[in-house]
Amino acid sequence: MAITSECSVSPLLRLPPEIRRNIYQLLLAPGTEGLIPIRTESPELYKARNACLARRRTRFRVVSDRVRSGSSETTYMGYKPPDIDTGILAVCRQIHGEACHTLYSQHTFDFDIDIESMVPFFRDLTPAALASIRSVRFVKRALPYCKDFDKCEWRSACAYLADHTKLRRVILAVVGGRPSPVWGAPVGHWEQQGPWSMKDFDHIIRSERMEWARQLMSIKNLRTLEVVAALEHCPPPRSKDMVFFANFTINIEIGFSAYLKRVMVDDPRSS
């Protein structure tokens, strides 16, 4: 978005600040807080479209084939809700500085599984816009299927959120697996395993398979942390990793959520 450097002729600046703030609210956050999706653009679309916008966004490489680990250059895309009009941010630098807080503080920026888009998106923001970010949503991929590049992107994203943002809310969806009963376990077997205790998590969190959770816990001082399980089918658990995955799944919204809140939230009772 190109920002005009001079605003001396803008009639908007002749209005009282409180009126301007009302205008920013009506244009940038007219209703209740919503999601603004940020996604990794498909490399094919990135190559096909006019690259003029891409040059103003940080470019990065993504693995385009998770089997053969081929990579392609791309960038991120934001999908603006239809009731938001961001054109006012391009009027001039002064208006952008005044209005950006309304946009970036009153919406949740949703990255879903596109963790690789997170750091480039935040780095491209102005300092005022970055300082205004309050709420994000993202998804942790299923533990057994994470590749080394997934772990690297997750580590970088968590470190950036911890060091460069002032988040007050995180919505975390953790992909879990529910084995089919046809593999031989009784119906309800996994649900009957019982929740892990805080002492259990104190031990489990130190394991190599939970390194991602330790990285996540570097994000502190939240007001709200919402942890939800995104359940998918998983194959019969015939290995230690898959058994752990199945047991961990039934603890995502109970013990694991409470454990994270104890570390990441200012007052876990209010989350």
DRENDO-1510 file (C-alpha; in Angstrom, 1 decimal, always signed):
<recs>
REC; n; res; u; v; w
REC; 1; MET; +0.0; +0.0; +0.0 .
REC; 2; ALA; +1.6; +3.3; -1.1 .
REC; 3; ILE; +1.4; +6.0; +1.5 .
REC; 4; THR; +1.5; +9.7; +0.5 .
REC; 5; SER; +4.1; +11.6; +2.5 .
REC; 6; GLU; +2.3; +15.0; +2.6 .
REC; 7; CYS; -1.2; +15.5; +4.0 .
REC; 8; SER; -1.3; +19.3; +4.3 .
REC; 9; VAL; -4.1; +19.5; +1.8 .
REC; 10; SER; -6.3; +16.8; +3.3 .
REC; 11; PRO; -9.5; +18.1; +4.7 .
REC; 12; LEU; -9.7; +15.1; +7.1 .
REC; 13; LEU; -6.9; +16.6; +9.2 .
REC; 14; ARG; -8.9; +19.7; +9.8 .
REC; 15; LEU; -11.4; +17.7; +11.8 .
REC; 16; PRO; -11.0; +17.3; +15.6 .
REC; 17; PRO; -9.0; +14.2; +16.6 .
REC; 18; GLU; -12.1; +12.6; +18.2 .
REC; 19; ILE; -14.0; +12.9; +15.0 .
REC; 20; ARG; -11.2; +11.4; +13.0 .
REC; 21; ARG; -11.0; +8.5; +15.5 .
REC; 22; ASN; -14.7; +7.8; +14.9 .
REC; 23; ILE; -14.2; +7.8; +11.2 .
REC; 24; TYR; -11.3; +5.3; +11.5 .
REC; 25; GLN; -13.5; +3.1; +13.7 .
REC; 26; LEU; -16.3; +3.1; +11.1 .
REC; 27; LEU; -14.0; +2.3; +8.2 .
REC; 28; LEU; -11.6; -0.2; +9.8 .
REC; 29; ALA; -13.5; -1.8; +12.7 .
REC; 30; PRO; -17.2; -1.2; +12.1 .
REC; 31; GLY; -18.5; -4.3; +13.9 .
REC; 32; THR; -17.3; -6.8; +16.4 .
REC; 33; GLU; -13.7; -8.1; +16.3 .
REC; 34; GLY; -13.2; -10.4; +13.4 .
REC; 35; LEU; -10.6; -12.5; +11.7 .
REC; 36; ILE; -8.3; -11.2; +9.0 .
REC; 37; PRO; -6.8; -14.2; +7.2 .
REC; 38; ILE; -3.2; -14.1; +6.2 .
REC; 39; ARG; -2.2; -16.9; +3.9 .
REC; 40; THR; +0.8; -18.0; +1.9 .
REC; 41; GLU; +0.1; -17.4; -1.8 .
REC; 42; SER; +0.3; -20.4; -4.0 .
REC; 43; PRO; +3.6; -20.3; -6.0 .
REC; 44; GLU; +1.7; -20.8; -9.2 .
REC; 45; LEU; -0.5; -17.7; -8.6 .
REC; 46; TYR; +2.6; -15.7; -7.5 .
REC; 47; LYS; +4.3; -16.4; -10.8 .
REC; 48; ALA; +1.3; -15.8; -12.9 .
REC; 49; ARG; +0.1; -12.4; -11.6 .
REC; 50; ASN; +1.6; -9.0; -11.9 .
REC; 51; ALA; +4.6; -8.9; -9.5 .
REC; 52; CYS; +4.3; -5.2; -8.7 .
REC; 53; LEU; +2.5; -5.9; -5.4 .
REC; 54; ALA; +4.9; -8.7; -4.5 .
REC; 55; ARG; +7.9; -6.4; -4.7 .
REC; 56; ARG; +6.4; -4.5; -1.7 .
REC; 57; ARG; +6.1; -7.6; +0.4 .
REC; 58; THR; +8.9; -9.8; +1.7 .
REC; 59; ARG; +9.4; -12.8; -0.5 .
REC; 60; PHE; +10.3; -16.2; +0.9 .
REC; 61; ARG; +10.6; -19.8; -0.2 .
REC; 62; VAL; +8.1; -22.5; +0.7 .
REC; 63; VAL; +8.3; -26.3; +0.2 .
REC; 64; SER; +6.1; -26.9; -2.7 .
REC; 65; ASP; +6.3; -30.7; -2.5 .
REC; 66; ARG; +6.3; -32.1; +1.0 .
REC; 67; VAL; +7.5; -35.5; -0.3 .
REC; 68; ARG; +10.5; -34.4; -2.5 .
REC; 69; SER; +11.1; -31.1; -0.6 .
REC; 70; GLY; +11.2; -28.9; -3.7 .
REC; 71; SER; +10.9; -25.2; -2.9 .
REC; 72; SER; +9.3; -22.2; -4.7 .
REC; 73; GLU; +9.4; -18.5; -4.1 .
REC; 74; THR; +6.2; -16.8; -3.0 .
REC; 75; THR; +4.8; -14.2; -0.6 .
REC; 76; TYR; +1.8; -13.8; +1.7 .
REC; 77; MET; -1.6; -12.5; +0.9 .
REC; 78; GLY; -4.1; -10.7; +3.2 .
REC; 79; TYR; -7.8; -11.3; +2.7 .
REC; 80; LYS; -9.7; -8.2; +3.8 .
REC; 81; PRO; -13.2; -8.7; +5.2 .
REC; 82; PRO; -15.9; -7.0; +3.0 .
REC; 83; ASP; -16.9; -4.5; +5.7 .
REC; 84; ILE; -13.5; -3.0; +6.1 .
REC; 85; ASP; -12.2; -0.2; +3.9 .
REC; 86; THR; -8.4; +0.2; +4.3 .
REC; 87; GLY; -8.0; +2.9; +1.6 .
REC; 88; ILE; -7.7; +5.6; +4.2 .
REC; 89; LEU; -4.4; +4.1; +5.4 .
REC; 90; ALA; -2.9; +5.2; +2.1 .
REC; 91; VAL; -3.9; +8.8; +2.3 .
REC; 92; CYS; -0.7; +10.0; +4.0 .
REC; 93; ARG; +1.8; +9.0; +6.7 .
REC; 94; GLN; +0.1; +11.0; +9.4 .
REC; 95; ILE; -3.3; +9.5; +8.8 .
REC; 96; HIS; -1.7; +6.0; +8.5 .
REC; 97; GLY; -0.1; +6.5; +11.9 .
REC; 98; GLU; -3.3; +7.6; +13.5 .
REC; 99; ALA; -5.5; +5.0; +11.9 .
REC; 100; CYS; -3.4; +1.9; +11.9 .
REC; 101; HIS; -3.9; +1.2; +15.6 .
REC; 102; THR; -7.7; +0.8; +15.0 .
REC; 103; LEU; -7.1; -1.8; +12.3 .
REC; 104; TYR; -4.3; -3.8; +13.9 .
REC; 105; SER; -5.5; -3.8; +17.5 .
REC; 106; GLN; -9.1; -4.6; +17.0 .
REC; 107; HIS; -8.8; -7.7; +14.7 .
REC; 108; THR; -7.3; -11.2; +15.0 .
REC; 109; PHE; -4.8; -12.0; +12.3 .
REC; 110; ASP; -5.3; -15.6; +11.3 .
REC; 111; PHE; -2.4; -17.5; +9.8 .
REC; 112; ASP; -3.9; -21.0; +10.1 .
REC; 113; ILE; -1.2; -23.5; +9.1 .
REC; 114; ASP; +0.7; -20.9; +7.1 .
REC; 115; ILE; +3.3; -20.3; +9.8 .
REC; 116; GLU; +5.9; -19.4; +7.2 .
REC; 117; SER; +3.9; -16.2; +6.4 .
REC; 118; MET; +4.0; -14.9; +10.0 .
REC; 119; VAL; +7.4; -13.4; +10.3 .
REC; 120; PRO; +7.4; -11.8; +6.8 .
REC; 121; PHE; +4.0; -10.2; +7.4 .
REC; 122; PHE; +5.0; -8.7; +10.7 .
REC; 123; ARG; +8.4; -7.5; +9.4 .
REC; 124; ASP; +6.6; -5.6; +6.6 .
REC; 125; LEU; +4.4; -3.6; +9.0 .
REC; 126; THR; +5.4; -0.1; +10.1 .
REC; 127; PRO; +6.6; +0.1; +13.8 .
REC; 128; ALA; +3.3; +1.7; +14.8 .
REC; 129; ALA; +1.3; -1.1; +13.2 .
REC; 130; LEU; +3.4; -3.9; +14.6 .
REC; 131; ALA; +3.1; -2.3; +18.1 .
REC; 132; SER; -0.7; -2.4; +17.7 .
REC; 133; ILE; -1.0; -6.1; +17.0 .
REC; 134; ARG; -2.9; -7.7; +19.9 .
REC; 135; SER; -4.4; -11.0; +18.7 .
REC; 136; VAL; -3.3; -13.8; +16.5 .
REC; 137; ARG; -4.6; -17.2; +15.5 .
REC; 138; PHE; -2.5; -20.1; +14.1 .
REC; 139; VAL; -2.4; -23.9; +13.9 .
REC; 140; LYS; +0.1; -26.4; +15.1 .
REC; 141; ARG; +0.4; -29.2; +12.5 .
REC; 142; ALA; -0.1; -32.9; +13.6 .
REC; 143; LEU; +3.0; -33.9; +15.6 .
REC; 144; PRO; +3.9; -37.1; +13.8 .
REC; 145; TYR; +3.9; -35.4; +10.4 .
REC; 146; CYS; +6.0; -32.3; +11.1 .
REC; 147; LYS; +9.1; -32.0; +8.9 .
REC; 148; ASP; +12.3; -30.2; +9.8 .
REC; 149; PHE; +11.2; -27.1; +7.8 .
REC; 150; ASP; +7.9; -27.1; +9.7 .
REC; 151; LYS; +9.9; -27.1; +13.0 .
REC; 152; CYS; +12.2; -24.3; +11.8 .
REC; 153; GLU; +9.3; -22.1; +10.7 .
REC; 154; TRP; +7.5; -22.7; +14.0 .
REC; 155; ARG; +10.6; -21.8; +16.1 .
REC; 156; SER; +11.1; -18.6; +14.1 .
REC; 157; ALA; +7.5; -17.5; +14.5 .
REC; 158; CYS; +7.3; -18.2; +18.2 .
REC; 159; ALA; +10.6; -16.3; +18.8 .
REC; 160; TYR; +9.4; -13.3; +16.7 .
REC; 161; LEU; +6.0; -13.2; +18.6 .
REC; 162; ALA; +7.8; -13.3; +21.9 .
REC; 163; ASP; +10.4; -10.7; +21.1 .
REC; 164; HIS; +8.7; -8.2; +18.8 .
REC; 165; THR; +5.0; -8.1; +19.7 .
REC; 166; LYS; +2.7; -7.1; +22.6 .
REC; 167; LEU; +0.1; -9.8; +22.2 .
REC; 168; ARG; -2.8; -10.0; +24.5 .
REC; 169; ARG; -4.6; -12.9; +22.9 .
REC; 170; VAL; -3.6; -16.1; +21.2 .
REC; 171; ILE; -5.9; -18.6; +19.6 .
REC; 172; LEU; -4.1; -21.9; +19.1 .
REC; 173; ALA; -5.6; -24.8; +17.2 .
REC; 174; VAL; -3.6; -28.0; +17.7 .
REC; 175; VAL; -4.2; -30.8; +15.2 .
REC; 176; GLY; -4.9; -34.0; +17.0 .
REC; 177; GLY; -5.5; -37.6; +15.8 .
REC; 178; ARG; -8.4; -39.9; +16.8 .
REC; 179; PRO; -7.7; -43.5; +15.8 .
REC; 180; SER; -10.5; -45.5; +14.2 .
REC; 181; PRO; -12.0; -48.1; +16.5 .
REC; 182; VAL; -11.6; -50.7; +13.7 .
REC; 183; TRP; -7.9; -51.2; +14.6 .
REC; 184; GLY; -8.8; -53.2; +17.7 .
REC; 185; ALA; -9.1; -50.9; +20.7 .
REC; 186; PRO; -12.5; -50.9; +22.4 .
REC; 187; VAL; -14.9; -48.1; +21.6 .
REC; 188; GLY; -14.1; -45.1; +23.9 .
REC; 189; HIS; -10.7; -46.5; +24.8 .
REC; 190; TRP; -8.8; -43.2; +24.2 .
REC; 191; GLU; -11.4; -41.1; +26.0 .
REC; 192; GLN; -11.1; -43.4; +29.1 .
REC; 193; GLN; -7.4; -42.8; +29.5 .
REC; 194; GLY; -8.0; -39.9; +31.8 .
REC; 195; PRO; -6.3; -36.4; +31.7 .
REC; 196; TRP; -2.6; -35.9; +32.3 .
REC; 197; SER; -1.8; -34.0; +35.5 .
REC; 198; MET; +0.3; -30.8; +35.8 .
REC; 199; LYS; +3.1; -33.1; +37.1 .
REC; 200; ASP; +2.7; -35.3; +34.0 .
REC; 201; PHE; +3.1; -32.2; +31.8 .
REC; 202; ASP; +6.1; -31.0; +33.8 .
REC; 203; HIS; +7.8; -34.2; +32.7 .
REC; 204; ILE; +6.4; -34.5; +29.2 .
REC; 205; ILE; +7.2; -30.9; +28.3 .
REC; 206; ARG; +10.9; -31.7; +28.6 .
REC; 207; SER; +10.8; -34.4; +25.9 .
REC; 208; GLU; +12.1; -33.7; +22.5 .
REC; 209; ARG; +8.7; -34.3; +20.9 .
REC; 210; MET; +7.4; -31.3; +22.9 .
REC; 211; GLU; +10.1; -28.9; +21.9 .
REC; 212; TRP; +7.5; -26.9; +20.0 .
REC; 213; ALA; +5.5; -26.3; +23.2 .
REC; 214; ARG; +8.6; -25.0; +25.0 .
REC; 215; GLN; +9.1; -22.5; +22.1 .
REC; 216; LEU; +5.5; -21.5; +22.2 .
REC; 217; MET; +5.7; -20.8; +26.0 .
REC; 218; SER; +8.3; -18.1; +25.3 .
REC; 219; ILE; +5.2; -15.9; +24.5 .
REC; 220; LYS; +4.2; -14.3; +27.9 .
REC; 221; ASN; +1.9; -11.8; +29.5 .
REC; 222; LEU; -1.2; -12.8; +27.5 .
REC; 223; ARG; -4.7; -11.9; +28.8 .
REC; 224; THR; -6.4; -14.7; +26.9 .
REC; 225; LEU; -5.2; -18.0; +25.5 .
REC; 226; GLU; -7.7; -20.3; +23.7 .
REC; 227; VAL; -6.5; -23.8; +22.9 .
REC; 228; VAL; -8.7; -26.0; +20.8 .
REC; 229; ALA; -8.2; -29.4; +19.3 .
REC; 230; ALA; -8.6; -29.8; +15.5 .
REC; 231; LEU; -9.3; -33.5; +15.3 .
REC; 232; GLU; -8.4; -35.6; +12.3 .
REC; 233; HIS; -8.4; -39.3; +11.6 .
REC; 234; CYS; -5.0; -41.0; +12.3 .
REC; 235; PRO; -3.8; -44.5; +11.4 .
REC; 236; PRO; -3.7; -47.2; +14.1 .
REC; 237; PRO; -1.1; -46.2; +16.7 .
REC; 238; ARG; +1.5; -48.9; +16.1 .
REC; 239; SER; +4.5; -46.9; +17.3 .
REC; 240; LYS; +5.4; -45.0; +20.5 .
REC; 241; ASP; +5.1; -41.7; +18.7 .
REC; 242; MET; +1.6; -42.5; +17.4 .
REC; 243; VAL; +0.5; -43.8; +20.8 .
REC; 244; PHE; +1.7; -40.6; +22.4 .
REC; 245; PHE; -0.1; -38.6; +19.7 .
REC; 246; ALA; -3.4; -40.3; +20.4 .
REC; 247; ASN; -3.0; -39.8; +24.1 .
REC; 248; PHE; -1.9; -36.2; +23.8 .
REC; 249; THR; -5.0; -35.5; +21.6 .
REC; 250; ILE; -7.4; -36.2; +24.4 .
REC; 251; ASN; -5.5; -33.8; +26.7 .
REC; 252; ILE; -5.2; -30.8; +24.3 .
REC; 253; GLU; -8.3; -28.9; +25.6 .
REC; 254; ILE; -7.9; -30.0; +29.2 .
REC; 255; GLY; -4.5; -30.6; +30.8 .
REC; 256; PHE; -2.4; -29.1; +28.0 .
REC; 257; SER; -4.5; -25.9; +27.7 .
REC; 258; ALA; -4.3; -25.4; +31.5 .
REC; 259; TYR; -0.6; -26.0; +31.5 .
REC; 260; LEU; +0.0; -23.4; +28.8 .
REC; 261; LYS; -2.2; -20.9; +30.5 .
REC; 262; ARG; -0.2; -21.3; +33.8 .
REC; 263; VAL; +2.9; -20.1; +31.9 .
REC; 264; MET; +1.7; -17.8; +29.2 .
REC; 265; VAL; -1.2; -15.9; +30.8 .
REC; 266; ASP; -0.9; -13.1; +33.3 .
REC; 267; ASP; -3.9; -14.5; +35.4 .
REC; 268; PRO; -4.8; -18.0; +34.2 .
REC; 269; ARG; -8.1; -17.8; +36.0 .
REC; 270; SER; -9.3; -15.0; +33.7 .
REC; 271; SER; -8.5; -16.9; +30.5 .
</recs>
